[in-house]
Amino acid sequence: MILALFVGLLVALFLLGIPAAFALGLTTLVVTVFERGLDAIPYTIIAQRMIYGVNSFPLLAIPFFILAGRIMNTGGITDRIFDFSHRLVGHWRGGLGQVNIAASIIFSGMSGSAVADAMGIGQIEIRAMRQSKYPDDFSVAVTAASATIGPVIPPSIPLIIYAVIANVSATALLIAGILPGLLMGALMMLVVAVQAKRLALPTETWSGWDALFQSFIRALLPLLAPAIIIGGMWSGIFTPTEAAAVAALYAIAITMLVYRELTFRDLFDMIRATMRDTAIILIIVAAAALYAWFLVFAQIPQVLVAWISGLQLDPVTILLALNLFLLIVGLFMETNAAITVFTPMLLPVAVTAGVDPVHFGIIMILNLMIGLLTPPVGMVLFAVAKVADLPLNKVVRAIVPFYLPLFIALLLVTYVPQISLLLPGLFR
């Protein structure tokens, strides 16, 4: 009864359009009243659990990564990244489609946000593809699909939140996302090559090694950002939080002192926007911490584990069921809210099936990234539709071919754990 009320009420509030933080808090409050009565609400415990939920050192990485991503999204840096990607893979079959994916992979090492990728470098990618007479639907589809790589390759805000909720190493989790992210990119490039032949897309001309080298030199300082972040964490010089702070300072230094494209006024506006975005995320985390505490208090994860164990399902079937459930969740819930709500519920089930918590984190994020490309709450869909000024239904139809590489990547990552665990194993 409690489980049905706890989950059912939350789903109903989400469907009514109630913001995630308020839906989580209201659900917990209603269930608490149902359990204890109106006169026995533990206000002190509620406040303590919410404060405890955000009192975490790794969460400090979030504002720094958001700020670094905003600064790196300035016009000059995105132009340099796109130009280098163009010289590097523009002559492959699919031309600017391949450039789009390569640029998104590079930019993923700076922003950690799918929406930031779609809104930032996505504008340059779509504009360039339109100028080269690429079909609008194809341009928008490849831009949206490649943007989902952002939160998988470090830095990644969703992975930081999962690490805090699941109590696993944030460094190991961030490093675990590298190979799955590259796998996603490689599979998308194969789809672009097939689509290029079917659509008779224009072929770019190889510009030569000199042009590639010159574009690399122009983009060298931005390209060093992901190397600093990943290399610092891998070598143990930085924690993820320290790496985020260094990334933000590095972004400020190259945009203000080297390229001189960022003014103090611009920086102030970016810091203010970063504070707003961070507050939104942390309010969700605080409310979800309260929700998760009641989950554990009511022993709901234990009940789920016992029930699934009683079904005597093999690990393959359990993982398939978890993936299907998370794909459905991704249709209706914002990514950070879904992580904070369902990690305490589903992680014990995954562990009983023999899944490493780091591996499950990558599985969860991949599922939720697919959700960003699916209505009704697909934030990347809305972002690219706005950038390209196209109707949403046309964008959805165009993305359909790119679901295939994402689902293949999801199955490979799910059932071949070493794709996620190889690099963290070397780190250990």
N, C-alpha and C positions, 0 to 999 in steps of 0.2 A: 504493500500500500504506500509506504513512504517513498520507495524507489519510483513508483509510477507518478506520485505527486511531485517529487523532486525534479524528475526529468521532464514530465509532461508540462508542468507549469512553465519551466524555463523555455521549452520549445514554443509554447503558446505565446509567451511574451516576445520572443524573437520574431515570430510570424506577424505579430501585431506592430512590429517596427520599433519596439522599445530599445533604446541604446543598451549595448552589452553590459556595461557596468551596473546600470540600474536594474536590468533584468536579473543579473546574478544576485545582487543584493536583495532585491524584493523576493526572489524565490527562496533564498535562505531564511529571510525574516518570516515569510508566510509558513514555511515548514516548521520553523522553530516555535511559532505560536501554536501550530497544529499539535506539535509534540508536547509542549510544556504549558501552554496556556498564555493568555495575554499578560498576566501579572508576573510571569517568571522569565521574561526575556533577559538573557545575560548580556546587558549592554557593555559591560566592561570587557567581557571575553570577545564580543564582536569587534570592539575598537582595537583590542590587542591583536587579534588575528589579522585584521586588515593592515595594521602598521607592520606586523611581523612579515607579511607577504611582500612588502616593498623594501624591507630593511635587509637588503642583500647587496654585497659589494659587486658581484657580476652585473647587476642591473645598471650600475653606473656607466657601463659600456654603451647603453642605448642612446643617451643624448649625444655622446661623442660621435658615435657612428652616424647618427642622423645628421649632425652638423657637418661632419666630413663629407657625407654624401651630397648634402645641399651645396657645399662649396665646390665640390668636384663637378657638379652639374652646371657650372657656369659655361657660357658659350665657347670660350677659347679652348678649354680642356676637352669638352665633348667633340669639338671640331678636330682637334689633334688626334684623338682616339679614333674617330671615324676615318680620318684620312689614312692613318697607319693601317687600320683594318682593310681599307680599300686597296692599298698597295699590296697587302699581304695575301688576301684571298679573293680579290675582286675579279681575277681572271679565271677562277674556277667556274664550273657549270652552275648557273644560277646567279652569277655576278653579284649584284647588290644584295640579293637575298642572303648569300653567304657572308657578305660584309656585315649585314645586319646582325647575324648570329655571333660572328666573331667579336664585333664591338660590344654586344651585350655581355659576352663572357668576360671581356676585359673590364667593362664597367661594373660587373658584378663584384669585382674585387675592391670596389670603392664605395658603393652605395648600400648594398645589402637590402634593397627594397625593390620589389617588382614594379610598384607604381611609379617610384622615382625613375627607374629605368625607362618605363614606357613614356613618361611625361618629359623626361630630359633628353637623353640621346635618341629616344624614339622620334621626336620631332625632326631631328636632322635626318634620320634614316628614311622616314616617310617622304620628306621633302625631296631628298636626293633620288628616291625611286620614282617619284612622280615626274621629276625632270627628265628621267631616262625612259619615260613612257611605260613603266611597269604598271600592271593592272592595280587599281586601288585596293581591291579585296585581297589580293595576294600580299601587297605591301603591308597592309594592316595586320593580316594574319601572322606573318612571320615576325613582325614587331611585337605583337602581343605574346606569341608563344615564346620567343627568345627572352622576354622580360621575366618569365617565371624562373629563369636560371639564377636571378639575382639573390633571392633569399636562401639558396642552396649552397652556393660558393661563398666562403667567408669574405668580408664580414656579413653576418646575418642576424638581424634583430629577432626573428622567430626562433632561431636556434639558441640564442642567448636566453630567451624566455623559457624555452623547454628545458635548458640546462638547469635553470634555477628551480623550476617546478619539480623536475625529476631528480634533482640533487645529483647530477653527474658532472664530470669535468667539462667546463665550457670550452677549454682548449681542444680536448679530444673531439668534442662534438663538431666544432668549427672545422677542424682539419678533416673530419670524416666526410664533410660535404664536398670536398674538392673533386674527387673522382666521380661521384654521382652527377655533379653539375657538368663536368666535362662530357660525361656519357650522354646527358640530355642534349648538349650542344651538338655532339657528333651525329646523333640520330636525327636531329632536326636538319642538319646539313644534308643528310641523305635524302630526306623528303624534299628539300629545296631543289636538289639535283634532279630528282624525278619530275617535280612540278615544272622545272625549267624546260625540260624536253617536251612535256605535254603542252605547255603554254607558249612555247617558242619564245622564251624570254631573251632579251639581248645579251650578248656575251661581251664582257669587258676585255680590254687588251692589256697584256702583261706590260707593266711600265718599266721593268728592269730593276736590277739590284741597286743601282745608284738612287733611284727614286724611293725604293723601299728603305734604304739606309737613311736618307734624308728625312723621310717621314718618321722613322724610328727616333732619330735625334730630336725632332720637334716634339714627339710625344714621350720622350724619355722620362721627364720628371713626373708626369701623371702615371706612367707605367710603373714607376718605382713604388707607388702607394700600396698596391696589393702585395708587392714583394716585401715591403717593410712590415705590413700587418701579419702576413702568413709566416714570413721568415722569423720575425721577432717572437711569435708564439711558439713556432716549431722548435726554435733553439732554446726556449726557456728564458730569453731575455725579458719578454713582456708577458704579463697575464693578459687575457682578452680585454680587460678594462683598461690596463695601461696601454695596450696596443691601440685601442680606440682613441685614447687621449693623444697619443703620438700622431695618429692618422689625422686627427682634427687640426693639431698644431702644424703638421706638415702641409695640409691643404691650405691653411691660412697663409703660411709662409710663401708657397709657390704662387698663389693667386694674387697676394698683395705685394710681395717684394720682388718676385721674378717677372711674372706676366703683367703685373699692375692692372688687373682687370676687376679687382674687388676694392671698393672703398670702405671706409669705416662705417658709413651709413648702411651700405649693403650688408656688412658683417653684423651690425646691430640688428637689422631686420631678420637676418638668418638665425641669429641666436634667439630672438623673440619667437620666431616660428618653431624653432627646435624645442623651446621650452613648452610651447603649446602642444606640440605633437607628443612630447615625452609625458606630459601630464595626462593626456588622453590614454596612452598606453598603461601608465602606472595606476590610474584609476581602475582600469579593467583588471590589472594584476591584483590590486588590493581586494576588489570585490570577489575575484576568482579564488583568492587565497581563503577567504571566508567560506565560499562555496565548497572548496576542496576540504577544508577542515570539517565541515559538517558531513561531507561524504565519508571521511574516515571515521568520524564520531559515530555515524549510523552504521558503520561496517558494510557499506554498500560495495566497495571493491572486493572485500572478502566474500560477500554473497555472490557476486558475479564470478569470481574465480572458482568457488565451490560448484556453482551451477554449470559452468563450462567444463570443469573437471568431470562432473557427473555425466556429461554427454559423451565423454571418452573420444573426443575428436583428435585427429592427428595434427601436428604442428602446421602442416601445409594448409589444412582446412581452416585452422584458427587464424592464420595470417591472411588467408583470402577473405574471411569474414571481417577481420579488422580493417582491411583495405576497403571493402565495400561500404562498411559503416562510415569510415573517414571520408570517402568520396561523397557520400550523401551529406555528411556534416558540412563539407566544403561548399555545397550548393547553397546553404542557408546562413552560415556563420562567418563572421570576420575571422581572419587567421589567428590573431593573437588571442582572441576570446576563446576560440576552439581549442587552442593549445592549453590554456590555463584551466579550462573546464574539464577536458577529457583526458589529459595526461594522468591525473591521479586515478581515474577510473579504468583506463585501458592499459596502462603500463604494467600493473600486476598480472593482468591476463597474458600480455605478451611475454613477460618473464617466465610465467609457468609453462609457456610453449617453448622455452629455451632461447628466447630472443634477447640479445644484449641490449641494455637500455640505450646505448649510443646508436646502435643500428635501428632501433625502433624510432628514435628521434628523427632520423633521416627519412624513414618510411612515412612518418606522420607529416613532416613538412612537404614531402613530395606530393602526397595526397591533397594537402591543402593548397598547394600551388596550382594543381589542376582545377581546384575550386575557383581560383581567381579568373579562370577562363570560361566559367559556366554561369549562366544566369540562375537565379535573380540577383545574387550578391557578388558577381564577378567584378571586382574593382578594376582589374586590368582591362576588362572589356570596356568599361565606361571611360577609362583613361584614354585608350587608343581611339575610341569612337569620337571623343572630344577633340583629340589632337588632329585626327584626319577629317573631322566634320562629316562623318558618315552615320547613317541610321544604325542602331544597335543590332537589328535583325540581320542586316547585311554583314556586319562584323562577325556575328555568331556563325553564320553559314560559311564564311571564308575560313574560319579557324578549324573547321571539322577535320581536314586532312592532318592537322598538327596534333590532334588528340592521339593519333597512332604512336608517334615516337614517345610521347609522354607516358602512355600506358605501357609500352614496351620497357622504357626506362624504369618505371615503377615495379614491374614484375621482376626485372633483372636485379634491381636493388633489394627487393623483398626476399627473393629466393637465392641470391648469391651474396651472402653477408660480407664477404671479403671486399666487395666493391666499396663498402662503407668503412670496414674495419681495418683494411690493409695499412693505410697511412697512420691512423692513430696507434696501430700496433708497432710501427716503426718508431713513433714518437715515444712510446713507453720504453 
